[in-house]
Amino acid sequence: MEARDILFFDTMLTPKIITVVYWIVLVSAVVTGVGVMFSTSFWGGLGAMVAVIVGTRIVCELMVVAFKANEALQEIRNK
């Protein structure tokens, strides 16, 4: 990936950012969930941690699917 590809929007940068954001949210959810599990409610912390992880995964996958669809449409257009 060259700087020119990014500057002229030939390559999408957002899918890579989505991956980084997913991992940041995942680590944050685990740390926060463990903190809640030991400070207030074990099951509440565990439930919240699982809900945030699953919800974030679904949202990120939907965004990646949108970008994959865009890539497929660009390939069709270029043929």
C-alpha positions in Angstrom: 0.0 0.0 0.0 1.5 3.3 -1.1 0.7 6.8 0.1 -0.7 7.6 -3.3 -3.3 4.8 -3.0 -4.5 6.2 0.3 -4.4 9.9 -0.8 -6.5 9.2 -3.9 -8.8 6.7 -2.3 -7.7 3.7 -4.4 -7.2 1.7 -1.2 -9.7 1.8 1.7 -8.1 2.6 5.0 -11.2 2.1 7.1 -11.2 -1.7 7.3 -7.8 -1.6 8.9 -9.0 1.0 11.4 -12.1 -1.1 12.2 -9.8 -4.0 13.2 -7.8 -1.8 15.5 -10.9 -0.3 17.0 -12.3 -3.8 17.6 -9.2 -4.9 19.5 -9.2 -1.8 21.6 -12.9 -2.2 22.5 -12.3 -5.9 23.2 -9.4 -5.3 25.6 -11.4 -2.5 27.3 -14.5 -4.7 27.7 -12.5 -7.5 29.3 -10.7 -5.1 31.7 -13.9 -3.3 32.6 -15.9 -6.6 32.9 -13.3 -8.1 35.2 -13.3 -4.9 37.3 -17.1 -5.0 37.6 -17.0 -8.8 38.4 -14.7 -8.3 41.4 -16.1 -5.0 42.6 -19.9 -5.2 42.4 -21.5 -8.2 40.7 -19.8 -11.2 39.2 -22.7 -12.1 36.9 -23.4 -8.5 36.0 -19.8 -7.9 35.0 -19.6 -11.2 33.0 -22.9 -10.5 31.2 -21.9 -6.9 30.3 -18.5 -8.1 29.1 -20.0 -10.8 26.9 -22.7 -8.4 25.6 -20.2 -5.7 24.7 -17.9 -8.2 23.0 -20.6 -9.8 20.9 -22.2 -6.4 20.1 -18.9 -4.9 19.0 -18.1 -8.0 16.9 -21.5 -7.7 15.1 -21.2 -4.0 14.4 -17.6 -4.4 13.1 -18.5 -7.4 10.9 -21.4 -5.4 9.4 -19.0 -2.5 8.5 -16.5 -4.9 7.0 -19.2 -6.6 4.9 -20.2 -3.1 3.5 -16.6 -2.5 2.5 -16.2 -6.0 1.0 -19.4 -5.3 -1.0 -17.9 -2.1 -2.2 -14.7 -3.9 -3.3 -16.7 -6.5 -5.2 -18.7 -3.7 -7.0 -15.5 -2.0 -8.0 -14.1 -5.2 -9.4 -17.3 -5.7 -11.4 -17.1 -2.1 -12.6 -13.5 -2.5 -13.7 -14.2 -5.6 -15.9 
